[in-house]
């Protein structure tokens, strides 16, 4: 027994020294488990250990030089058979061989340390009537399921039968495979698919495929097979990139979309280009589009992210569109551009930089956007901000902003040639703003204080300014009826008597005027908070003092010239005006409870929150100039720095006012429906807010009361949201031709002129609710893991993805609005909106979004979508039967495509869109 153990130990040491493996000869017939007879090992003659010289220079006669760089480890659950004559080891039953990063598992493995080969295969179980233990080969994390395998550890070449392996999102299957020393695989009788079923729903069939692991899959001529039905659809070659690890992605060509805009730009190739996987932190897309009628476009997009620092995206597009046909252009080309940039920092440190940019030419959305939401968008806002905190008290910030209002398309007209003109040029307002401030500090309690009353004294400072410009001209109403006097030097160019603003088109010719009209502003304030005062224990009074000032780049100088005329001179320069103001605010809370002692309703509590504030500016002489305006000697205080048409005053140089508000809250105290909660009572909100607000100018000579606003909001019946707002004018109006249909407001109360308690200026009512199954609001785990970039995209565009986990949702909203100015005729808007989705089966999802314009008695823009989950495919149908405007046409699209991003261009689509119209 000891001699046998010694021999096995000696043989094992010799084998591990060589670390070589044999690929055995292929058996002509399969070996069945129930009839298999194990080979009897031939035990070589054992050399006696007695008298053996232990000299370390003595060489084992079985050892040879090894070309392997690692130790071969092997094991088997059933049996291990040694064959020293053939220098082979046979492993039976859950056999395993490990050589460095290579791991091989099979029911049968044969090793040959003379030829450095390994052979592996499974065995057929006649009882279960299936193959068991078929070889699984792993190399550096890459897994290959095979039927039979030969591999040479020295040359790193192999021959495989019946392979199945995963490469990125796709898996490859083939009848025979050759593996070279660079780990490339040459597959014959191959299929490539992203479906993970044993019998895939679809695949690409090719005679030959070359696989470069972790890089790409290259195919010869191939055709598409769906549901085992070969289709006459194929290409002479195929190139499929394999995404790299760590979500870097793989650079490669982006296949374009193809189609036709029958009434627009003609046939097209769109959104094709190149994807550049720069690194784990940033990637870029370069795309283009070309149309048969001469239009073209270019675009560049990028996403980037630095973990725990920031993330963002960038997209710039340029389109040159031609109106006409393939032979003749009917108008000058239209150049459109769009730039979007989003940058979101992760809060850390004392500084932050953020951006939300969305700018473009006035007609870009109208002629180049394919999304319905972007197509109907008529405003865009952009801002870039930087903020810095200095220690505990100081702060600074700066920002760049651009706000756009795109032209009103309802004002478009067409000439006899079909060319489009628009009387509305749109509006643009741009500016650079900056601010610096010191947070309010308690100078008498910097070290914590002792609780003395004067320690609540607080002091702060704020300074802000900027440069702004826009393409809107605001004219001062210089009519005699408005001013009460005539101008000695009226404007050379006639202006609207109403003072209505006008806009001009912004282009290269008007750019100098746009820059010239820029305004430089600067203002500062030093707020001083005095100690709070408690009045009658329940009333809080907070007094305050504020020093403030402004800078101006022009100044008006007034001079009475006689004959009821005043001369106005504009002086250019840098001027500074300041003032001091005093303020005090007061607030308290009053509670009242109404007891019912009902079955569930115990009581209703009413919380009343009255507040009032008083402000007083003792002297504003540096803002106004005292001027005689007529022969009677009437005096007006005219504004030195702002337009005289909108800032007239006869109240002198002081100002004082009172602002007030009255807020109400209503809550119910109820008994729970069951005692299982353990609570005796629970609170439920009845009315979240009911507020009344207004102000009163103490020193104005007339019209002292401001408009009164009424606001309310509540959540009714658990899930019905209610919002209400209204504005009332307390003064009466009389007809006056100079003021048009609105009339002139007079210094008399509305109720004294029998015009009601107050005139309703506007009212808005909004109701909304959402219905969904219980638990639908809880977050659900994704069926497949998403990368960080994919998850950010889903979170940013939730409407672009279908959630099959929620069986149905229904959202209802109703909006009513009424507005009226003075005596003019009121206008009403009223709309009902319905949207939601439902699933007929776990794989069918219907989405709808529609509404009714009650005033127009017509449906609003309506969208209907159907999505079918086909496991590895996805089918979608979208239809807009009514686009809500005569300018736009209804549209539809049908698409069936593979889910995998790798095969996203493997699709069949048909589209007819609202932008397919004769406008190019």
Secondary structure as UniProt FT lines:
FT   HELIX           2..18
FT   TURN            33..35
FT   TURN            50..51
FT   TURN            56..57
FT   TURN            61..62
FT   STRAND          72..75
FT   STRAND          79..83
FT   TURN            84..87
FT   STRAND          88..99
FT   TURN            100..101
FT   STRAND          102..112
FT   TURN            113..116
FT   STRAND          117..121
FT   STRAND          123..125
FT   TURN            126..129
FT   STRAND          130..132
FT   STRAND          136..139
FT   TURN            140..141
FT   STRAND          142..145
FT   STRAND          148..152
FT   TURN            153..155
FT   STRAND          158..167
FT   TURN            168..169
FT   STRAND          170..179
FT   TURN            181..182
FT   STRAND          185..193
FT   STRAND          202..212
FT   TURN            213..215
FT   STRAND          216..219
FT   STRAND          222..226
FT   TURN            227..228
FT   STRAND          229..235
FT   STRAND          238..241
FT   HELIX           245..247
FT   STRAND          252..254
FT   STRAND          257..261
FT   TURN            262..265
FT   STRAND          266..276
FT   STRAND          282..291
FT   TURN            292..293
FT   STRAND          296..306
FT   TURN            307..309
FT   STRAND          310..321
FT   STRAND          334..345
FT   TURN            349..350
FT   STRAND          351..360
FT   TURN            362..363
FT   HELIX           364..368
FT   HELIX           372..375
FT   STRAND          379..390
FT   TURN            391..393
FT   STRAND          394..405
FT   HELIX           409..411
FT   STRAND          412..414
FT   TURN            416..417
FT   STRAND          420..422
FT   STRAND          427..441
FT   TURN            443..444
FT   TURN            446..447
FT   HELIX           453..456
FT   STRAND          458..470
FT   STRAND          472..473
FT   HELIX           480..483
FT   STRAND          486..487
FT   TURN            488..489
FT   TURN            497..498
FT   STRAND          502..503
FT   TURN            508..510
FT   HELIX           511..516
FT   STRAND          519..529
FT   STRAND          533..535
FT   TURN            536..538
FT   STRAND          539..562
FT   TURN            563..564
FT   STRAND          565..587
FT   STRAND          590..595
FT   STRAND          601..617
FT   TURN            621..623
FT   STRAND          624..628
FT   TURN            631..632
FT   STRAND          635..639
FT   TURN            644..646
FT   STRAND          648..649
FT   STRAND          655..670
FT   HELIX           675..677
FT   STRAND          682..697
FT   STRAND          708..716
FT   TURN            717..719
FT   STRAND          720..729
FT   STRAND          731..734
FT   HELIX           737..742
FT   STRAND          744..749
FT   HELIX           751..753
FT   STRAND          759..772
FT   TURN            774..777
FT   HELIX           788..796
FT   HELIX           798..800
FT   TURN            804..805
FT   STRAND          808..819
FT   TURN            822..823
FT   STRAND          827..841
FT   TURN            842..843
FT   STRAND          844..853
FT   TURN            854..857
FT   STRAND          858..859
FT   STRAND          862..870
FT   TURN            871..872
FT   STRAND          873..882
FT   STRAND          891..898
FT   HELIX           901..903
FT   TURN            904..905
FT   STRAND          907..912
FT   TURN            914..915
//
